[in-house]
Amino acid sequence: MSISRQVRDLVRRKANFACEFCGVTETDAGGELTIDHFQPKVKGGTDSLGNLIYCCNRCNLYKLDYFPASADGPVLWNPGQEPFSTHFIELDDGRLHPLTPTGAFTINRLRLNRQPLIAYRLRNQQRKEDNRLLAQYREMLRLQRELNNQLSALAEQQQQLLEEQQLLLRLLLG
């Protein structure tokens, strides 16, 4: 495949440096992923940016040169054309559940519910939950600091009022 470095970088950025099928990032894979033709060149595909998919080696291996031979053949999800949420939902147990026949075919063809991907999704879910809790904790700390500042200001006001009260009492008792 003779894709220029410039086009390769465009495809990587478009994919946010992650497999467009399963979501595994370059960081998690330990390096750059592969560029695949959604419609293989041997089946009429081109090197156009719209036909290039950034994917991990496993998804590329399972996809092979698949493209429906006829209009009524099973269709593989094209991440460059439709959002993930059109065809899939991620369950709490890390598995993907298909919402459409395209989603079901894609899950089966690319083995998107293989154990390492389920573990990867579960780790991501846990990381998101940890980040959510951390953000809540930080907000609570911010609110606590704000409350402490308000309490300090109120204590100072109370001290001033007590001093004024003592002065008035001295004047009255005289």
C-alpha angles and dihedrals in degrees: 000000000000105000116153122241089245093056091043090054091048091053091047093050092045088055092046088240092294138105106275091215105044104012099237108152130223088247092055092044092048096237147013119323128224132273115231133184109240088208102036117237089237087060097047101280123144138212090251116137091244091059097048119096126190108221144157121257093255095052089045090050093050094044092049109164095326118157124144111268092210138023091257095049120112112283124225116219112259107211090195091060107035135030121252091244092064092068109017146040123197112229125215090252091060096254123125117236118203119236095185139027087256089055092049093048092047093049090051098041095047094033090232091172094059113138098252090053092048089051089047092052092046090052089049091049090051091047090051091049091048090050091048091051092045090052089050091049091050090049090050090051091049091050091047091052089048091049091048090052090050091048090050091051090049091049090052091049090048090050090051091048091050091051091049090047091051090049091051092048091051090050092048095045090040 
